[in-house]
Amino acid sequence: MNEILLVIQSIIMFIPALIANSGAVITGGHFIIDRGKNFIDGRRILGNGKTLSGFAGGIAIGTVTGLIIYAISRFSGYALGSYGTLYDAVVIPFVMATGSLTGDIAGSFVKRRIGIDRGGKGGLLDQWPFALMAFLFMYIFERHYFIQHYVYIPMIVILIIVPPIHRVVNIIGYKMHKKDVPW
């Protein structure tokens, strides 16, 4: 397969991991994960921005996005990607979205430990943990798919394009009054 086509397909197939974070913002706000508790360092564990409704909603939106990609690919005749079966079109996006949101939570945990409050700029801690954890979850739970589609160049390209995509999406969320800050 042409390397450029493989990268494009890998990016398209990674959309559920990317969209899960936006889905969490849209569906979040209820049932704070850390229940307002502090860690042993006296700082909040995660903060009010990480909620069970956002976590579940983001996973659901990421999974549905994968099904939409699968349907468009199957019914349009365009080879947008290669989830394979309908089962794969549910499980792989679910794994990616779950990994993505787990990475986002891990990034928030680290930010709180180093003294960055909710909404504070965290640089790559805001941008890479969700992508890296999505890759890790795929490696653990869907290893064959991960190795076939993401090893080396596609993964590197995704890690390069995530920061500007993340920035644009956050600006849109800010303008829609869904985020308190545009980063």
N, C-alpha and C positions, 0 to 999 in steps of 0.2 A: 504494500500500500504506500502511496506517496506520503512522504513525511509531513508535508504541509497539510494534507487532508487529514492525516491522523491527529495532528495537533488541533485542527479546527473541530473535528469530531469530539476529541477529548474535552475541549472547552465547552462545547454544547452539552455533552453528557455530564459535565461538572456543575451545570446551572442549578440543579437542586441544592447543592451545597452552598452556592452563592446566594440563592433566593431564600434559604432558610433563615438567615439573619434578618432580612427585611420582614419575613413572615413573623418572626418573633417580636419585632417592633410593633407591627400592626395588631397582633393578637395579645400582646403582653399587657401587664398592668394588674394582674390578679394573682394572689397567692405567692408572695415573695418567698423565694427558695430558702434564703438563710433565716427567714422569720425575724429579721431585725437583730440577730445575734452577732456578737463580736468573736473574733478568733482569739487565740492565746496572746497575740500581740496587742490586743485592745482595739484593733480596727475591725470594721465590718468584714464579715466573711466574703460577701459578694456585693451587697448593696441592693437598694430598692429596684434597680433596673433589671434584675434577673428574676423572672417569675415563672411559675409552673405553666401558666396560661401561655406565655410567650414561648417557652420551651416546647410544649406540646403543639401549639399552633404553628410554630416554625417548622417542626418536623412534618406536620400534616401538609403544610403548603409546599415544602420541598418535595415530599413524596408525590403529591398530586402533580407538581410540575414535571417530575420524571414520567408520570403516566401520560401527560400531555405531549411531551417530547416523543415518547414511544408511539402514541397515536398518530401524531403528525408524520413521523417517519414511516410508519406502516401504511397509512392510508394515502399519503401524498406521492409515494414512490421515490421520495428523496431519501438518500441514506444519511440522515442527520446524525445517526449514531448507531450503536450496536448493543443495546441492553439485551437483545436476544429475545427471550420469552416474556410473556406478560408477568410471570412470577419475578423474573429478573428486573422488569420495569417497575416493580413495587419494592423489592428488597434492596436493590442497589441504591436508588434514591433515598430510601429510608435510612440505610446505613450512612450514606454521605451526609444527609441532613442532621442525623443524630450526632455524628462526629463533628460536624460544623458547629452545632450549638454547644456541644461539650467543650470544644476548643474555645469558643467565645466565653464560656463560663470560666475555663481555666485561665484565660487571659485576664478576666476581671479579678480573679483570685490573686494572681501575681501583681496586678496593678495596685490592689489594696495593700498587699504586703510591702510594696516599695513606696507607699504613701501617695499614690495617685487616686484622688477621689473620683466618684462617679461623674462621668462627663469630661474628666480631665484627659488631655492628650497623652496617649500612650505610644505613639509612633507605631512601630511594627507589632506591638502588643495588641493593638486594635485591629490589625489587618492580617497577620499571618497565623495566629493560633487556630482560627477556625478552619483555614485551608489545610494546615498541617495535620490537625486532628481528623479532618475528613479523610485525608490520605491514609493516616494511621488506621482508622476504622475500616477503610476499604482493604488495607493490607491484612488486617486481622480477620475480618469477616467475609471478605470477597476477594481473596488473594489472587485468584486466577484473573479476574476482571481487572484488578489493579495492575498486575504485571503486564497484561495485554495492552492496556490503554494509557498508563500513567508513568511508567518507569522512564526516568531521565528527561528527555526533551519536553514532552507535554507537561510534566510536573513543574519543570523550571519555568516554562512559559506562563503557566497559571500563577506561579508565585510572583512573577514579574508583573503580570497584569492585575493582580488582586489589589494592590494599593491604590492605583488610580480609579478602578471600578468602585472600590470601597468609598473613596472620597466623593465621587459623583453621587452615589446612592445616598450617602449621608447628607450631602447638600440638599438633595431632593427631599429627604425625610425632614430636614430642618425647615425647609420652605413649606412643607405640608403640615408643620407644627406637630410632627410625630417624634421629633428629637429636640432636645434642649440646646444642642450645640451642632455646628455643621462639620464636625470631624469624626 
